[in-house]
Amino acid sequence: MWWIIGILVVGFIIYKVNKNHKEHVNAHVSNFGGMMVKYGILIGYLESGGVQVQKVSKDSVILASNSMNWTLDYVGFNLEVRMKGFMPMLGNVNKKWIFS
């Protein structure tokens, strides 16, 4: 009996957090035209370097080339940019930048 109540409480908390995140994304990203418009300068700069847009969602953009993957995620009030790839002279490269 108690485990059912516990599952309901955890489910309700997950629902509220997800709802708040969606409202926040709508207010700060979707109202500005989405990720492709709001961060168009950065995406355009990365595309000029030879990467192509692979996937776009409400709060993320994934760009990829033969040797690099770039992920732009909107988390909270921050833009997180992650680069992961392989360079022959450097080996595996992983970087993460957070912009507020």
C-alpha positions in Angstrom: 0.0 0.0 0.0 2.7 2.5 0.9 4.7 1.8 -2.2 1.7 2.8 -4.3 1.5 6.1 -2.5 5.3 6.5 -3.0 5.1 5.8 -6.7 2.2 8.3 -7.0 4.2 11.0 -5.2 7.3 10.4 -7.3 5.2 10.5 -10.5 3.6 13.7 -9.5 7.0 15.4 -8.8 8.3 14.2 -12.2 5.1 15.6 -13.9 5.5 19.0 -12.2 9.2 19.3 -13.0 8.5 18.4 -16.7 5.6 20.8 -16.9 7.7 23.7 -15.5 10.6 22.9 -17.9 8.2 22.9 -20.9 6.7 26.3 -19.8 10.2 27.7 -19.3 11.3 26.6 -22.8 8.2 28.0 -24.4 8.7 31.4 -22.6 12.5 31.7 -23.4 13.1 29.7 -26.6 9.9 29.1 -28.6 8.7 32.7 -28.2 12.0 33.8 -29.9 11.5 31.6 -32.9 13.0 28.4 -31.6 16.6 27.2 -31.2 17.4 27.8 -34.9 16.4 31.4 -34.8 17.5 32.3 -31.3 21.0 30.8 -31.7 21.2 31.3 -35.5 24.5 33.2 -35.4 26.2 30.4 -33.5 24.6 27.7 -35.7 25.6 29.6 -38.8 29.2 29.9 -37.6 29.4 26.1 -36.9 27.8 25.3 -40.3 30.4 27.4 -42.1 33.0 25.1 -40.5 31.5 22.1 -42.3 29.0 20.7 -39.9 25.4 20.0 -40.8 22.3 20.1 -38.6 21.2 16.5 -37.8 18.3 17.0 -35.3 16.3 20.0 -34.0 13.9 19.9 -31.0 12.4 22.6 -28.8 15.4 22.8 -26.5 18.3 21.3 -28.4 20.1 21.2 -31.7 22.6 18.5 -32.8 25.2 19.3 -35.5 27.6 16.7 -36.9 30.4 16.3 -39.4 32.8 13.4 -40.1 34.9 13.9 -37.0 32.9 16.2 -34.7 29.5 16.3 -33.0 28.2 19.5 -31.5 25.2 19.6 -29.2 23.4 22.9 -28.2 21.1 22.4 -25.2 18.9 24.9 -23.5 19.0 23.9 -19.8 17.4 26.2 -17.2 18.5 29.7 -18.1 21.8 28.5 -19.8 22.9 27.4 -23.2 25.2 24.4 -23.0 27.4 23.8 -26.0 29.1 20.4 -26.1 31.8 19.3 -28.6 32.8 15.7 -28.9 35.1 14.4 -31.6 38.3 12.9 -32.8 41.3 14.9 -34.2 44.3 13.0 -35.6 46.9 15.1 -33.8 45.0 15.5 -30.5 43.0 12.3 -30.2 39.6 12.3 -28.6 38.3 15.8 -27.7 35.5 16.6 -25.3 34.6 20.2 -24.4 31.6 21.8 -22.7 30.8 25.5 -22.5 27.9 27.0 -20.5 26.6 30.4 -21.4 24.0 32.3 -19.3 
